[in-house]
Amino acid sequence: PRQYEQAFEATEKLVVEAAVDQIEPAQLQQMMLKYAQLPAGTLRDLLSPKTYALLAEQAQTYGLPLEQMQGFKPALISQQLALAAISAMGYDPTLGVESHFSARTEPQNILELESVESQLKLLFDQPIEVQIVLLQEALAEFNHIAEQTDAMLAAWAHGDDEAVATLMREQTGESAAAQDFLHQLLDQRNTHMARRIAKMLRGTGSYLVLVGSAHLAGNQSVITELKKLGFNGQRISSTDSISN
């Protein structure tokens, strides 16, 4: 949208959640292995026969090489399976807004709200029993991933924050483990991100801050957390101008 381009041209610094694109692939792989590898045993041994059978079925459907991934934690398997399914629907993660603008920004002008390593730790270093529960809940609903993704995209396109927040919580799972993980994944990070953004707003310079849409919806979003800190933003619609 032209408003993104206008904001990009008018600001000095690009701020992203974590500057993944600035890390060399080999270094990123080492960081992933640090958190995503099982300390011992195999995935097959870790999961119940029923759960493993469901996983194997979905892995075959989406071309996930499960036999080659036996040394990885359930959280990585969940992430890779979801990525494979979304890619099969035609979505391309390399076309994200962060990648689009990062490629046009000098590295010294890219700032982070959090580190890549902190994200990897959050995603892949949860207790194993929690990872198993999250994988089981994901597999139970995996046949509906296309409808869920379409519903999420429709809510996002219509700017329906309440629907985005509701869908996020429904898709994560209803167990206590799933809800606690979602609290860590969104609520706690939103508070941290808002504090970082507030510090920028109180200083000098101009910043274009990009975060995933899930961080902008719900009762503890980046938006609501910034309001608590005294900052009230203005929502920009496709018909609006931000030239002033």
Rosetta blueprint (number, residue, H / E / L):
1 P L
2 R H
3 Q H
4 Y H
5 E H
6 Q H
7 A H
8 F H
9 E H
10 A H
11 T L
12 E L
13 K E
14 L E
15 V E
16 V E
17 E L
18 A L
19 A L
20 V H
21 D H
22 Q H
23 I L
24 E L
25 P H
26 A H
27 Q H
28 L H
29 Q H
30 Q H
31 M H
32 M H
33 L H
34 K H
35 Y H
36 A H
37 Q E
38 L L
39 P L
40 A L
41 G L
42 T L
43 L H
44 R H
45 D H
46 L H
47 L L
48 S L
49 P H
50 K H
51 T H
52 Y H
53 A H
54 L H
55 L H
56 A H
57 E H
58 Q H
59 A H
60 Q H
61 T H
62 Y H
63 G L
64 L L
65 P L
66 L H
67 E H
68 Q H
69 M H
70 Q L
71 G L
72 F E
73 K L
74 P H
75 A H
76 L H
77 I H
78 S H
79 Q H
80 Q H
81 L H
82 A H
83 L H
84 A H
85 A H
86 I H
87 S H
88 A H
89 M L
90 G L
91 Y L
92 D L
93 P H
94 T H
95 L H
96 G L
97 V H
98 E H
99 S H
100 H H
101 F H
102 S H
103 A L
104 R L
105 T L
106 E L
107 P H
108 Q H
109 N H
110 I E
111 L E
112 E E
113 L L
114 E L
115 S L
116 V H
117 E H
118 S H
119 Q H
120 L H
121 K H
122 L H
123 L H
124 F H
125 D L
126 Q L
127 P L
128 I H
129 E H
130 V H
131 Q H
132 I H
133 V H
134 L H
135 L H
136 Q H
137 E H
138 A H
139 L H
140 A H
141 E L
142 F H
143 N H
144 H H
145 I H
146 A H
147 E H
148 Q H
149 T H
150 D H
151 A H
152 M H
153 L H
154 A H
155 A H
156 W H
157 A H
158 H L
159 G L
160 D L
161 D H
162 E H
163 A H
164 V H
165 A H
166 T H
167 L H
168 M H
169 R H
170 E H
171 Q H
172 T H
173 G L
174 E L
175 S L
176 A H
177 A H
178 A H
179 Q H
180 D H
181 F H
182 L H
183 H H
184 Q H
185 L H
186 L H
187 D H
188 Q H
189 R H
190 N H
191 T H
192 H H
193 M H
194 A H
195 R H
196 R H
197 I H
198 A H
199 K H
200 M H
201 L H
202 R H
203 G L
204 T L
205 G L
206 S L
207 Y E
208 L E
209 V E
210 L E
211 V L
212 G L
213 S H
214 A H
215 H H
216 L H
217 A L
218 G L
219 N L
220 Q L
221 S L
222 V H
223 I H
224 T H
225 E H
226 L H
227 K H
228 K H
229 L L
230 G L
231 F L
232 N L
233 G L
234 Q L
235 R L
236 I L
237 S L
238 S L
239 T L
240 D L
241 S L
242 I L
243 S L
244 N L
